[in-house]
Amino acid sequence: MGITSIALTTPNIEKPEMEFILAEMRSYSDSNNTDAIPRATFDEILSKIEKFDQSDTDLCNNLFVLFDEKGDKTVNYKDFLTGTLSCVTSEKTSSKLKFSFGLYDVEKTGFIMRADMRRMMKAINNVASYFGDPVLKTSEIMDLEAQLFKSLKNATGRGIPLDIALEFTLSDPLIQGFLNGEGTVRFGCPELSI
């Protein structure tokens, strides 16, 4: 798998670095009341990580371009970190997903909302696809999200508890296939856009 190869060749990009980037991006986000991180701020944050060499910075810059969906030189920090952490670091899958779920639980409610679950899965899917791995179709992501939220409807309207969403995601056969490099589509396929 491409993401496995990338994770092995990027030992400087690991969870501590992602946590540092998260703290910096969240600080910017809170101060400016936006999840969009501009290119200049992104570059400044990367420059603070002494452990990064040029190839690490180049990889992050390429992923910035991938996540700059509008072409306005900004990225949604949650989507960027979810995709990057999930596909570039060598953490265990459960740890990566737990971190990612936590990114979307900004208010620390312990729940994930349906739209956030879709964004999270899309971010991971996009980066895995970018590195050449077979990934899930958009329709498959939406089916998984619908299945999770239909089976675990929460009467409070706060979404699904993070621990249940994590357990569901790790045990789903389609996700397991994706994690084992058995996705159904590849980068550039029109079935990847949400």
LUMFIVEX-666517 format. One record per residue (C-alpha): residue number from 1; x, y, z. Coordinates in steps of 0.5 Angstrom, whole numbers, plus 500, padded with zeros to 3 digits. Layout:
REM LUMFIVEX-666517
<r i="NUM" u="X" v="Y" w="Z"/>
...
//
This chain:
REM LUMFIVEX-666517
<r i="1" u="500" v="500" w="500"/>
<r i="2" u="502" v="507" w="498"/>
<r i="3" u="501" v="510" w="505"/>
<r i="4" u="504" v="504" w="509"/>
<r i="5" u="511" v="506" w="504"/>
<r i="6" u="510" v="514" w="506"/>
<r i="7" u="509" v="512" w="513"/>
<r i="8" u="516" v="508" w="513"/>
<r i="9" u="519" v="514" w="510"/>
<r i="10" u="517" v="520" w="514"/>
<r i="11" u="519" v="518" w="521"/>
<r i="12" u="519" v="526" w="522"/>
<r i="13" u="512" v="526" w="521"/>
<r i="14" u="509" v="523" w="527"/>
<r i="15" u="503" v="524" w="532"/>
<r i="16" u="507" v="529" w="537"/>
<r i="17" u="509" v="533" w="530"/>
<r i="18" u="501" v="533" w="529"/>
<r i="19" u="499" v="535" w="536"/>
<r i="20" u="504" v="541" w="535"/>
<r i="21" u="501" v="543" w="528"/>
<r i="22" u="494" v="542" w="531"/>
<r i="23" u="495" v="546" w="537"/>
<r i="24" u="498" v="552" w="533"/>
<r i="25" u="492" v="551" w="528"/>
<r i="26" u="487" v="551" w="533"/>
<r i="27" u="490" v="557" w="536"/>
<r i="28" u="490" v="561" w="530"/>
<r i="29" u="483" v="558" w="529"/>
<r i="30" u="480" v="560" w="535"/>
<r i="31" u="483" v="567" w="535"/>
<r i="32" u="480" v="568" w="528"/>
<r i="33" u="474" v="564" w="528"/>
<r i="34" u="475" v="560" w="522"/>
<r i="35" u="477" v="553" w="521"/>
<r i="36" u="481" v="555" w="514"/>
<r i="37" u="488" v="556" w="515"/>
<r i="38" u="492" v="561" w="510"/>
<r i="39" u="498" v="559" w="507"/>
<r i="40" u="502" v="564" w="510"/>
<r i="41" u="500" v="561" w="517"/>
<r i="42" u="501" v="554" w="515"/>
<r i="43" u="508" v="556" w="512"/>
<r i="44" u="510" v="559" w="519"/>
<r i="45" u="507" v="553" w="523"/>
<r i="46" u="511" v="548" w="519"/>
<r i="47" u="518" v="553" w="520"/>
<r i="48" u="517" v="552" w="527"/>
<r i="49" u="518" v="544" w="527"/>
<r i="50" u="526" v="543" w="527"/>
<r i="51" u="525" v="536" w="526"/>
<r i="52" u="522" v="537" w="519"/>
<r i="53" u="527" v="536" w="514"/>
<r i="54" u="526" v="539" w="506"/>
<r i="55" u="522" v="532" w="504"/>
<r i="56" u="517" v="533" w="510"/>
<r i="57" u="516" v="540" w="509"/>
<r i="58" u="515" v="538" w="501"/>
<r i="59" u="510" v="533" w="503"/>
<r i="60" u="506" v="537" w="507"/>
<r i="61" u="506" v="543" w="502"/>
<r i="62" u="503" v="538" w="497"/>
<r i="63" u="498" v="536" w="502"/>
<r i="64" u="496" v="543" w="503"/>
<r i="65" u="495" v="543" w="495"/>
<r i="66" u="491" v="537" w="495"/>
<r i="67" u="486" v="540" w="501"/>
<r i="68" u="486" v="547" w="498"/>
<r i="69" u="479" v="545" w="495"/>
<r i="70" u="477" v="552" w="493"/>
<r i="71" u="484" v="554" w="490"/>
<r i="72" u="484" v="560" w="495"/>
<r i="73" u="490" v="558" w="499"/>
<r i="74" u="487" v="556" w="505"/>
<r i="75" u="486" v="549" w="508"/>
<r i="76" u="481" v="546" w="513"/>
<r i="77" u="485" v="544" w="519"/>
<r i="78" u="481" v="539" w="521"/>
<r i="79" u="481" v="535" w="514"/>
<r i="80" u="488" v="537" w="513"/>
<r i="81" u="491" v="534" w="520"/>
<r i="82" u="486" v="528" w="519"/>
<r i="83" u="488" v="526" w="512"/>
<r i="84" u="496" v="527" w="514"/>
<r i="85" u="496" v="523" w="521"/>
<r i="86" u="492" v="518" w="518"/>
<r i="87" u="496" v="516" w="512"/>
<r i="88" u="503" v="519" w="513"/>
<r i="89" u="504" v="517" w="521"/>
<r i="90" u="506" v="510" w="523"/>
<r i="91" u="501" v="510" w="529"/>
<r i="92" u="496" v="504" w="530"/>
<r i="93" u="490" v="505" w="526"/>
<r i="94" u="486" v="506" w="532"/>
<r i="95" u="490" v="511" w="535"/>
<r i="96" u="490" v="515" w="528"/>
<r i="97" u="482" v="515" w="528"/>
<r i="98" u="481" v="517" w="535"/>
<r i="99" u="485" v="523" w="534"/>
<r i="100" u="481" v="524" w="528"/>
<r i="101" u="475" v="523" w="531"/>
<r i="102" u="477" v="528" w="537"/>
<r i="103" u="479" v="534" w="531"/>
<r i="104" u="472" v="534" w="530"/>
<r i="105" u="469" v="534" w="537"/>
<r i="106" u="472" v="541" w="538"/>
<r i="107" u="467" v="543" w="544"/>
<r i="108" u="469" v="536" w="547"/>
<r i="109" u="462" v="533" w="547"/>
<r i="110" u="464" v="526" w="546"/>
<r i="111" u="460" v="526" w="540"/>
<r i="112" u="461" v="526" w="532"/>
<r i="113" u="456" v="529" w="528"/>
<r i="114" u="454" v="526" w="521"/>
<r i="115" u="457" v="531" w="517"/>
<r i="116" u="464" v="531" w="521"/>
<r i="117" u="464" v="524" w="520"/>
<r i="118" u="463" v="524" w="512"/>
<r i="119" u="469" v="530" w="512"/>
<r i="120" u="473" v="525" w="516"/>
<r i="121" u="473" v="519" w="512"/>
<r i="122" u="473" v="524" w="506"/>
<r i="123" u="480" v="527" w="508"/>
<r i="124" u="483" v="520" w="510"/>
<r i="125" u="480" v="517" w="503"/>
<r i="126" u="483" v="523" w="499"/>
<r i="127" u="490" v="522" w="502"/>
<r i="128" u="490" v="515" w="501"/>
<r i="129" u="488" v="516" w="494"/>
<r i="130" u="493" v="521" w="493"/>
<r i="131" u="499" v="516" w="495"/>
<r i="132" u="496" v="511" w="490"/>
<r i="133" u="492" v="506" w="494"/>
<r i="134" u="485" v="503" w="492"/>
<r i="135" u="480" v="507" w="496"/>
<r i="136" u="472" v="507" w="497"/>
<r i="137" u="467" v="510" w="493"/>
<r i="138" u="464" v="517" w="495"/>
<r i="139" u="457" v="513" w="495"/>
<r i="140" u="461" v="507" w="500"/>
<r i="141" u="463" v="513" w="505"/>
<r i="142" u="456" v="516" w="505"/>
<r i="143" u="453" v="509" w="506"/>
<r i="144" u="457" v="507" w="512"/>
<r i="145" u="456" v="514" w="515"/>
<r i="146" u="448" v="513" w="514"/>
<r i="147" u="449" v="506" w="516"/>
<r i="148" u="452" v="508" w="523"/>
<r i="149" u="448" v="514" w="524"/>
<r i="150" u="441" v="510" w="522"/>
<r i="151" u="443" v="504" w="527"/>
<r i="152" u="446" v="509" w="533"/>
<r i="153" u="441" v="514" w="533"/>
<r i="154" u="442" v="519" w="539"/>
<r i="155" u="435" v="522" w="541"/>
<r i="156" u="439" v="528" w="544"/>
<r i="157" u="441" v="530" w="537"/>
<r i="158" u="449" v="531" w="539"/>
<r i="159" u="451" v="525" w="534"/>
<r i="160" u="454" v="519" w="536"/>
<r i="161" u="459" v="518" w="542"/>
<r i="162" u="466" v="518" w="539"/>
<r i="163" u="468" v="511" w="542"/>
<r i="164" u="462" v="508" w="539"/>
<r i="165" u="463" v="511" w="532"/>
<r i="166" u="471" v="509" w="533"/>
<r i="167" u="469" v="501" w="534"/>
<r i="168" u="464" v="501" w="528"/>
<r i="169" u="469" v="504" w="524"/>
<r i="170" u="474" v="499" w="526"/>
<r i="171" u="470" v="493" w="525"/>
<r i="172" u="466" v="495" w="519"/>
<r i="173" u="468" v="490" w="513"/>
<r i="174" u="468" v="495" w="508"/>
<r i="175" u="473" v="499" w="512"/>
<r i="176" u="477" v="493" w="514"/>
<r i="177" u="478" v="492" w="506"/>
<r i="178" u="480" v="499" w="505"/>
<r i="179" u="485" v="499" w="511"/>
<r i="180" u="488" v="493" w="507"/>
<r i="181" u="489" v="496" w="501"/>
<r i="182" u="483" v="493" w="498"/>
<r i="183" u="479" v="499" w="496"/>
<r i="184" u="474" v="500" w="490"/>
<r i="185" u="477" v="506" w="486"/>
<r i="186" u="483" v="510" w="485"/>
<r i="187" u="486" v="517" w="485"/>
<r i="188" u="482" v="521" w="479"/>
<r i="189" u="476" v="517" w="479"/>
<r i="190" u="470" v="521" w="479"/>
<r i="191" u="467" v="517" w="484"/>
<r i="192" u="471" v="520" w="489"/>
<r i="193" u="468" v="527" w="490"/>
<r i="194" u="463" v="529" w="495"/>
//
